[in-house]
């Protein structure tokens, strides 16, 4: 019976009242079920309490009404059948036990569900034995076996929890609950002959049902490594990226789905040119500290750990750098941010730019307007395009021309203003009739959707299964964020794509013909919205054969 105190992600805020009702309900039900299994004295009072709490849960906590009715019927039937000494009481108690297991482990599966079953069944059996006036001949052996079973199940759950070997074990209620589910049964095993032994099992059972209902503690930040965490603000779970999480100036990023009006450490989160979502710069001290994320409806605090490394200088390319780091974090890799994409030009990207210029030469483009920036990558890529254009006999121009191609090799900020100007120029007069071309790292939603159509040289197909998997994983982990090429490379890790360079066009149309003979990616429509699409509200398809 789900009281809304937990979720599959473990990120839902805890409702203390719902938790207390849940604990009382499950404990009373387990005691009644245990008594029924061993045909002990009927527990009418506890059965009534359990049925009443089931009704309260259905009324106030949005618990399924049918489940609540079934619960109430079973828990009331057990003492009634025991009072009449009907053998069927044991079977009804067994059904009630199954219901307790299901209600305890709501939202869990696999090994965790198996651990729930063992622990709840073992505790319930102990409750039943404790209610017997005349203990069975093998009472000592039974209680020893049940106690050891609880210890093993609790230890297994502790190891599965991920908090067994860090400070969350003693700094969070979640961790303390796990300690209790292991330690208390262990103590009871050694002192099980004492009268208070059943009370110890009650404490262990309550601890188990508590930790199952609690939100899983946030993953501890790794000092000096970009942090991906979640903060619950006003009932909304908001993914938060802190990059590079080093002493000094840092970027904090939340997705567009978080909504406007948020601030971090008192600094408003605002939009950045060419970047998705909202951003703010904050200063972090060395070591651990807390950041407060909030809006008008609430706030939440989360921990950061900047370590003791040297500060990292932030600049206009920092959002691109943070988005690249996000790709690695989504893949589960946690490493210090050694360098940013704008700090260097890769051999693959340089080769792609040369082949792009060769393609323009094959189309007899008259001129290229080249736009770069002052970053190392911008300077290097501009040199590559300039040299290739001279070799191909293509003239370079500094101003928009009708019979020219625009080639943008800058970072996101400069590209955003350049493409905005290009869109305005094309609306007023024929401009860049040979097309708008972007460097590979500029294939992002905010940039591609600035103009009606643009072309990018890529070594992967955004519609292929690997790219779609990354797109879905990123969106799931970060509030529907759209992908970036550098984030994709970080997500892939060492498995970087080795395909030939091919030109892909992004266009704001509902349908677009593909290159002749090009099959559609399996299961991936060419257009539309939702998970899997590289550019929101646009189409990305190949418009050339592989460039040689």
C-alpha positions, 0 to 999 in steps of 0.5 A: 500500500503506497503512501506516497513516501517513496518513489522509484528514484528515491527523490520524492520528499518525505511526508512524515505523517504518511510515514507514521501511518505506514509504520503503524499499519504495517506493524499491526498487520504483521502482528495479526498475520503472525498470530494467524500463521501460528494460530495464536490468541486472536488480536481483535484490537490490532486488527481493528487498528490496522483496518482503520489505518487502511481506511485513513490511508485510502481517504487521506493519502490517495491509496488505492481504495480496492487495495485498502478494502482487501487489506481491511477484509483480510486483517479483520477476518484473521482474528474472527476465524481464529476465534472460531478455531477454523483451519482456514485462518492460517491460509487467510493469514498467509494471504495477509502476509503476502499483502504486507510484503507487497505493501512494504516493497511497493516500487521495488523489484529484483534482489531488493524485493527478495530481501523485503520478502525474507525480512518481512516474512521472518519478522512476521513469523517471530511475531507469531511465535512470540504470541504463543502461550505454549512454546513449541519444542524447537522454539529456540532453534526457530528463533535462532534461524529467524534471527540469523535470516533477518541479519543476513537479509539486512546485511545484504540490503545494507550492501545493496544500498550504496551507503555501507562504506561512506558517511551517509550511513551515520549522517542520514536516517536512511543509513541509521535505519539500515544499521538497526535492521542489521544490528538489532536482530544480531543482538536479539540472536545472542540474547533471544531468551530475554523477555524483550527479544520480541520488542527488538524484532518490532524495532527491527521491523519498523526500521526496515519499513522506514528505510524502504519508505525513505528517499535514498540519500543523495550521492555524495559529491566527489571532491573536484569532480562535476556534480549531478544531483537533485534538489526538491523545490516546492514539490518539484524534483530539479536536476542540478549540475555544478561544474567544475566543482572546484574552489572559486567560480563555478557554473550551476545549471538547471534544465529549462523544465525547472522553470524561471525564477530560481536562484542559487545561493542568492544568485538568479539563474538566467538563460545564456546565449546558445545554451539550454536551460538556466545558469548562474555563477557561484563562488565555492570555498575549498572543501565541503559546503552547501548551496541553496536552490530556491524560488518563491514557493520553497528552497532546498539545500544540497552539498558540494565538495570543491576539494582543494585543487586550483580554481578553474577560470570560467568564460563564455564557453563554460556552459558548453564545457559543463554540458560536455561534463554532463554527458560523462556524468549521465554515463556514470563516469566521475572524473575531474574536468581536465580541459574543455572542448573549446581548449583544443581542436580535435583531429577529427573535427579539423578533418571534418572542416576540411571536407566541408570546405571541399564540399563547398568547392564541389558546389562552386561556392563563390565565397565563404564568410568565416566566423570564429572566436578567440578560443584556442579551438576557434582560432585553430578551426578558423585557420583550418577553414582559411587554409582549405579555402585558399587551397580550393580557390574559394574567396573569404569575405567579412560581410554577408553576401548573396552568393556566399556560404556562412561557416561558423566555427566559434563557440555557442555564444558567438554562434548564437549572435551570428545565426540570429543576424543571419536569420534576420539578413535572410528574411530581408534579402537573398543572403548566403544562398550556398547555405549556413554551415556549423562546426560539429560542436554547434549541433544543439537545439538553441543554435540549430533552431535559430535559423530555418535550416543549417548543415553540420559535418558529422561522424555519426548519425543522430538517428542511429541507435547509440545516439538515440540511447544517449539522447533518451538517457540525457533527457531522463537524467536532466529534465528533458535536456537536449543533447550536445555533440561534446556531451555525446562524446563524453557519454561514449567515453573511449568508444568514439564514433569512427564513421566517415564525415557526412553532412547532416541538415537540421531544418524546422520542418515537419517532414524532410526527404532523406538522401536517395537510398538512405533508409530511415533509422529503425524505430526512429521517425524522421520528425516530431518531438519527444525522447530520441530527437536530437533537435527539438521541433526539427528534423536532422537528416543526411544531405550528402554521401560520405565525404572523401 
